């Protein structure tokens, strides 16, 4: 199923913050960024890729009567499934080796390697299995 990123526009408005009611749920959406000027006018807009929010907007009275229109929409490219390549195993003696390997070889910023646990999490994200060397 294709997913879309849609930009909704409201002509003649600089900003608008409607509340859409769906059953007992209320959803507030902020249309912003509009400019009113003599020559060309930019409508207020709201952009989302959330299919639930899109459905709420497109089933609203404002959409049905033409106050809200779809300005642009583009297909979201789905990420390809994780490859079937076997994980890389990295054996280490102390945690400093892990920090150096992940930062220098795998180019993970040190800001994401601030604890031992975060090293294991970041390694897992890139398919690296960390193993303590046994004597």
N, C-alpha and C positions, 0 to 999 in steps of 0.2 A: 504494500500500500504506500503510495506516495504521500509525503508530508510536505506542507508548504509553509513558507514564511510570508505572511500577508501584512501589507501596510494598508490600514483603513484611514480614510480622510473625511473631514467634515468641512465643506466649503463655507467661506464667510466667517470663520471663527478663528480667533487667536489661540484659545484653549477652551476645553469643555471637559467636565468631569461627571459624566452620567453614571447612574447606578442602575444596573440591569438586574431584574428580579427573575429568578428561575426557581420555581417552587418556593421553598423557604430560604433559599440561598440568595444572597445579594453579592454582586460583583461590581466594584467600582473600577472604571477604566479612565485613564487620563489621556485625552487627546491634547497634544501640546505642539509648540513650534510654529504656529500659524503667524502670518504677517499680513496685515492689511495695508495696502499702499495704493497710490494713484494708478500706476500702470499694471503691474502684475501682482497678483495676490497668491500667497502660499497658504494652503489650507492646513488647519490643525490636523495632526496625524497620530496614530497609535500603531505600533508594529508588534506582532507576536507570531510565534511558531507553535503555541499551545493549542492543540485541536479543540480542547474544551472551551477555552475562551473564544476561539473563532466561532464555534457553534452557538455560543450564547449571543455574541454580537450579531451573527447572521440570522438569528431567529428573533431578534428584537424588532419592535415597532419602528424604531429609527432607521434600521437597515431596510426594512420592507417598504417604508415610505420614501426612501432615497436620501434621507438626511446624511446617513453614513454610506460611503461607497468604498469599494476596494480600489485603492490607488495602484498598488503593484502587488504581484505575488511571484514567488520563485520557489522552485523545488529545492528541498533540502537534501543534499547528498547524504545518503546513509553511510555510516562508517562500515568498512568491510569487516567481516568477522575475523576474530583473532586467528592468526595463521597456525597451522598445525606443526610448526617447527618445535623441536624439543627445547625445553628451557635451558638456559645457560647456567652452569653451576660454577660458583665462585667460592673456593675454599679460602678461609682466612684463619690467622692465628689470633689476632686481636682486632677490636672494633675499628681501630685507626686505619687498618688496611681496607676495611669496607668503605669508610669515608673517602679515602683516597681513590679507590677504584670507582665508586659511583660518581664522584665529582670530576676526577681527571679523565677517566676513560669513557664513562657514560654521560658526562657533561650535565649532571644534575646539579642545580644550584645548591650551595651550602645552606641557604635559607630553608630548604626543604629537607635537610639532613641534620636537624638539630637534636634528635634523640636517637638512641639505638632502635627503638620501635619504628621511628620514621624511616630509618635506613631500610628496614625489612619491607615496609609498605612501598617505598619508592622502587626498591629492587623488584618486588612482585609486579608492579605496574609495567615494567619493561621486560618481564620474562626472565629475571635473574633469580636463581635460587641460591641463597647464602648458606654455606655449610661450614661449621667450625671444624678445623683440622683436628684429627685425632692422632695421638702419638703412637 
